[in-house]
Amino acid sequence: MASPATTVDAAGREVRVSNPDRVIFPATERTPELTKLDVVEYYVAVAGGIMRALDRRPTTLERWPKGVHEGIVLSTREKGGGDAFFQKRIPRGAPDFVETSRITFPSGRHADEVCPTEPAVVAWAAQMGTITFHPWPVRREDVDHPDELRLDLDPQPGTDFADAVRVAGTARELLSDLGYVGFPKTSGGRGIHIYVRIEPKWSFTDMRHAAIAFGRELERRLPGEVTTKWWKEERGERIFVDYNQNARDRTIASAYSIRPKPGAPVSAPVEWDELPEITPEDFTVATMPARYEEVGDKHAAIDDVEHSLEPLLDLYARDEEGDMPYPPDYPKMPGEPKRVQPSRDTDRKR
């Protein structure tokens, strides 16, 4: 028998939570069982931080309405249907306080995505089974000019979080050399994300080129430890700088988002000097509210300054290698090299 519905207070607005006792995350050796109500209350507890990450940004919802249990399948573009899925269009029957923003995909199609403007929107989405929030790097006032450079340090097989931390230290030095202030966070897995606020004057293509330039400079500073190679067969045991996370319609789990993994880890804002002392497992739904109450939002100053993209675009222009491949679902993009993995490139083999 389903448990009766309840309500939570989200910054003064009551949000109904149906089936509040439904188990979303089973208990592990390190973490307790978490119900739907626990998930909703978590997002209310970190409301200021999650809203700083989502405010007025079109946001894809990663929904796990049946919970994160063994055997639950996430639907993807490649694998098709599943019990969990990404929702890019506002669900039918959404409350009046849930606003939207229209975005355009690389294909030219468009969608009206949820655009959070208050904590109740996040609480409602969590009640709808949303585990992770994937905001675009734009505000709804101007959806074609990103205001956030996202640097994704992604450990490849044979590397781990400690390797990403070491690369992040050099990334911090490079950001300082460029005159940028970067804000790191754990990915909720083995990786590290670094965000830099950018004046919303440049295109998605410019932002992606800037990420390529940043990654190539890291490669030069850390030879053998960093790669920007798009094809997995070429990456080796290195930290991959995923420049395509800055392409249109590519998103990263927001700060404070829960990740659909055992123990309910979260993507946690951290200070640079904390990185060598932490592990991703330190930050979960069970531990993050107390940290947030004690130290506040480590990204609280992220909106204090906006940077020019010119220093990185100048680096990109000086680099003779040019552009790099886009993801496989994109149409052929201007200036893009041949999109074929090296082992299957018959012209290269000749």
N, C-alpha and C positions, 0 to 999 in steps of 0.2 A: 504494500500500500504506500502510495506517494505521501511524503510529508507535506503538511499544509504550507501554503505560501507565507512569506514574511516580507517585511520591508526593511530597507536600510536608508539612513540619512546620508545623502551625498551632497555636501555643501548646501544644505537647506532644502534640497528637493528629495522627496521620498521616491525610492525606486523599488518596485515589486520584484521579489525573487521567488520564483516557483521552484518546487522540489529542492529546497535549500539543503537537505541532508544527502543529496546525491553525491556519491564519492567520485571526485574528479581525479585525484591522485591517490593511489594506494600507499599505505605506509611502506617505508623502507627501513633498513637498519639504522639510518641516521635521521630520518625525517618522519613526522607523523602523517596519518591519513588526513587528506584535505577534501572538504566538501565544496559544493558550489558556493555556499554562503561564505566559506573561508576565502575563496578566490575573490568574490565580490568585495568582502571586507578588506582584503589586502589592498585592492586598488583604491578603495576609499582612504585607507591609512597613508598611502603614498600619493594622494591626489595632487598635491602641489608639484611634485616631481614629474609624474606622468603627464600632467597637463602642460608643463614646460616643454615636454618632448612632442606633444601631439597638437597643441593649440592651433586651431585654424589650418591644420594640414589634412588634405585628403588622405584617408587611412584605409588600407586593406585589413580586414579582420580575419585572423586565423582561428577558425572555430572548431572546437572539439566537444560538441554537445553531449556525447556519450562518455566523456572523460578520457584520460590518458591511461589506457589499460593495454595490456598485452593483447595483440591481435587487431587493435584498432589501426586502420590504414588511412593515411593522409592522401587525399586526392590531389594529383598533380597534372600538369598539362601533358606529361609524357605517359603517366600510368592510368589516367582516367579516374573513375569514381572510387569513393571511399567513404568511411564514416566521418572523417574530419576533412575540412576543406577551407580554401581561401575565398572570402567573399569580397568582391570588388564593387558590388552595387549595393545600395542600401536595402536591407531586408524589408519585405512587405510588412505592414502593420507597425512600423517603427513609431515611437511616440513623437508628438509634435515638437518636442524640444531637441530632437536629433536633427541637426542640420547637415547639408551636403555641399559638396564642391564638385564641379564637372571637370573631369580630366580627359585627356586624349592619349590613346595608346599609340605606339609606333605604327600600327596597322592603319591608323586613321580613325578607328572606331572610338567611341567615347563612353564614359560611364559617370553616373552621379554617385560618388563615394561618400561614406560617412565622414564628416568633418567635425571632430570634437571641439566644442566651445565651452564646456563646463564638465566638472567631474561626474555629473549624473549620466552623461553620455558614455563614459568609460564603464561605470557601474552597470548600466543597461546592457552594454555590449558583453560584459562578463557574465551577466545573467543569461544572455543568449548563447553562452558556451564559448565566448572568445577567450582564448588563452594568451595569444600574442598579438600585439598591435604593430602594423607595418606602415608607418607614415611616409608619404612622399617628402622629398627635401624642398618643398615649396609651401607657400601660404596661399590660401584661396584667393587673396587679392591679386595674385599674379602667378598662375600655375605653370607658366612657361619659363620662368627664370628662378632657378634654385637659389636658396640662401644658405645651403649647408653642404660643405665638402665632406664626404664620408670616406674615411680611410679604413679599409677592412684588412686586418692582418690575420690571415687564415692558415693555420698550421696544416701542412700536408703530412701524409703518412710517414712516420719516422721522426716527426717533430711533435712538440707538445706546447702547453701553455708557457712553460719556462722559456722556450725558444721565442715565442711571441713577445714575451716580456723583454727579452734582450733586444729584439728588433725595435720594440716600442721606445726603448731608451734612445736609440739612434734617431728614430722618427721625431722624438721630442727635440733633439738637437737640430735636426733639419728644419723643423717648424720655427724654432728660434732664429735660425739663420735667415729664414724667409720673412721674419717679422710677424709670424702668426701665433695666436694663442689656441692651443688644441685642448680638447676635453676628452679624456679616455674613459672607456667603460668596458667591462667584461661583456662578452657576447652571450653569456649564459652557457657557453660550451668551452672549447679550448682556445678560442680566438680573442682578439682585442679589437675594438672599434675606437677610432679617434674622429671626433667631429670638430670642424672649423666653420664658424659663421662667416659667410661671404655676402658682400653686397649683392642684392638680386638684380644684377645687370647683365649676366652672362647666360648663355644657353646651356641645355643639358650636354650638348656636344662639347662645349668649352669646359664644363665641369669634369667631364670624362677625360678630356685631354689633360687637364690639370692633375687628375689622379694618376694617369699614365706617367706624366713627368715626375711626380713625387715618387712613384714606385721605382722608376728607372734610376733616380738619384739614390734611393736606398740600395738598389742593386750595386751601384758603384761604390757606395760606402761600406757595404757588407757583402763583398763578393763570395759567392758560394752559400750564403745564408738566406738570401731573398731572391724571389723571382716574380716577374710579371707575365710569364708564359701562360697563355690562355689554355693551351692543350695540356691535359693532365699528364700525358706521357712525357712531357718535356720539363715538368716542374721539379722532379726529384724530391729529396728530403730537405725542403726549404720552406720558408714562410712565403705564401703567395699573397701579393698585394692585389686584391680583386678590384681592379679599376672599373669593371663593368657594373659594380654596385652604384655607380654614378650615372648610368644610362637611364633614359626615360623609362618609367614603369619598372625600375628595379628598386626595391626597398630593403631596409634592414630593420630587424626587430628593434623597437624603440627602447630607450632607457626605461628601466623598471618593468619592462614586459616579462611575463613568465614564459619560459620555454617548455615545450611539451616533452619533457624528459623525466625519468624517475627522480623523485625528490623535489620536483618543482623549482628548479634553479631559475634565477632571474638575471636579466642583463643589468648589471649594477654600475652606476657612475662611481668612479674612484678618482683619487688624486694620483698624480704621477709617482710620487714617492711611496705610495702604498703598493704599487704593482709587484715589486719583488717579494713582498711579505704575505701576499694573499694567494688563495686558490679559488677557482670558480665555484667550488662547492661551499664556500663560505657564505654565499648569498642565495637565499631561498625565500619562498613565501613565508616560511616560519621565522626567519631571522631578520629579513629586511625591514619590517616595520619598526623594530626596536632601534636598528641602526639609523633609520631615517629620523626617528624622534630624537635621537641623541646628537647626531652630527648634521642633520638637515640634508639638503640636496647638494651633492658635490658638483653639480652642473648649474648651480644657482646663478653664476656669473656669465653663462654662455651667451646671453643676449646683450651683454654690455658693450661689445665691440663687433663691428663688421669689417672684414678685410677685403682688399682688392685681390682679384684672381690673377692680375697681370704678372707677378713674379713667377708663378708656375707656368702660365701660358708662354712667357718668354723662354723658360727652360724647354718647354715642349717644342717651340719653334726652332730652337738651336739644335735639337736632336735630329739626326739624319735618319733615324729608324722610322719615323712617321707613325701612322695610325696602326691599330691592332684590331683583331677580330671582335665582332659583337657576339652576343649569345645567339644560339642557333635559331630561335624563334623570331628573330628580327628580320625585316626585309633587308636587302642589300643596301648598305649605308654609304653615303658619299665618302670617298677617300679610303674606304676599308680595303685591306688586302684580301687576297683569296681566302675564303673561309673553309678550309679543309685541314684536318689534322695531318701532321707531317708524314706519318706512317702510311697514309692513304693518298698522298700527293704524288701522282704518277709523273708529273712534270719535274718535280724535285728529284725523283729517283733516276732520271735520265742523265 
